Amino acid sequence: MPGCLSRSGGGNMARWLLILILAGYVLLAVAYSLGTPPWEAPDEPAHYLYAEYLAAHGTLPSEVPPHRGDYWEDGYVTSLYEWYQLPLYYALVAPQIAFVNQLRPGTIPEAFPPVDPEFPEAADNLFVAPPDGLLGVPVAPPSLRIARLFSVALGLGTLLVVYRIAMLASGGDQAVALTATGAMAFLPQYTFISGYVTNDNLVILLSSLCLLSFLSLLNRSNERVMWRVAGTGVLLAFALYTKLSLLFVVPLGILCLLLRLVYHRSVRQWLLECSVLVGVAVLPLFLGILFLPGMREQVVYANLSLQAKPEYMSLEYLAGLWPQTYTSFWAWFGWMNVGTPRWIAHTMNLVTFAGLVGSLVLLMRGKQQDQRPSLRHSLVLLWATCGLVAIGFIRFNLSVRQPQGRLLFAALPALVILVALGYRNLTGKLYPAVGTSMVFLTFVANLVCLFGALLPAYALPV
């Protein structure tokens, strides 16, 4: 697809290709959403229960489950009951659940299906459910289906932001922007995540929005800069109300302002901008901890649960995280039990490694461009995003062993743009064909995962 564009032209063609990529993403994400049975995704029951509790009670859930009985039997254990998560994502989903309940009273699920005792050795489904849907896949409750479609919409918004980030970072190179957007849109694990209920979808969107705002701040102009800094602080505040894994956006923002110091050479200006950015970002969270009932308990519990365990403090343990992390980063479905062809992960690793090498070469020799954010500084921010997210992932796994690739997806927008820029640097005039090949490869891998792994795993006998 990027092969249809030159570096400087093809505006109308670029828009149509972008629409085609986005339409392809929506079709794939909806297919994953329909093909994945209710609750058959990592922690989906827990995320749904949180939002449903907000819809029903208008308050944050407590550490003690609100009631027992059939509703919590098995579901409490298997869903991990993530009451301690920060509330923004659930506050967005809760009105959807309440609206469905108003339209169709009695359709809100009151119990999870029983857990299949043969999972995972002899059964792909964690929950036993009657095969009453398309291809034998059980039909999801209406409230869950709406919440899943909201996830698809969040993923679509993220792709639009990624396109804009790539345009800024590449100096308006439409081929690079389309390659990055297409590669992310068709990444199998990304479309799978976009098809179920999880706060990771809002995490990725807010991470990309913060990165876009940081790149915009790298503009040399000081006109209305404090308003821009304050607006970026608001985005950071939303991020901090979504998930603690997004804490990395605060040091990333300070790094962005430090790079601005190269342009303006005013320490006083930098200190003022940092004060505004951090103040606007952190103050709402601080006020929430003080005055929002239940939020202090959430933060305290999260902090206690993240204490590092001595038995995890070894290089052997950290090395053991890699195999499952990289396979699940590209394509691994269900409750981390539905595998996909190994060649997909291996091929994606090689393609990504070569692109990252190209972006490092570009970083080493990058030159500043007049009237645009520095290419070198943009690359620094992109690499810093990947590095900070990786550090957070390792730190989390020192407390809880959970080597799931989706936990690195806050860096996915930065990663795909770095790879696209790297191949632009390595291949030169051949890049349009190379970029098109990358998108096509990812799309084919996605179809193989959908029709060769996920749908067959959940297609039960009718």
Secondary structure by P-SEA (a helix, b strand, c coil): cccccccccaaaaaaaaaaaaaaaaaaaaaaaaaacccccccaaaaaaaaaaaaaccccccccccccccccccccccccccccccccaaaaaaaaaaaaaaaaccccccccccccccccccccccccccccccccccccccaaaaaaaaaaaaaaaaaaaaaaaaaaaaacccaaaaaaaaaaaaacaaaaaaaacccaaaaaaaaaaaaaaaaaaaccccccaaaaaaaaaaaaaaaaaaccccccaaaaaaaaaaaaaaaacccaaaaaaaaaaaaaaacaaaaaaaccccaaaaaaaaaaaaaccccccccaaaaaaacaaaaaaaccccccccccccaaaaaaaaaaaaaaaaaaaaaaaccccccccccaaaaaaaaaaaaaaaaaaaaaaaaccccccccccccaaaaaaaaaaaaaaaacccaaaaaaaaaaaaaaaaaaaaacccccccccccc
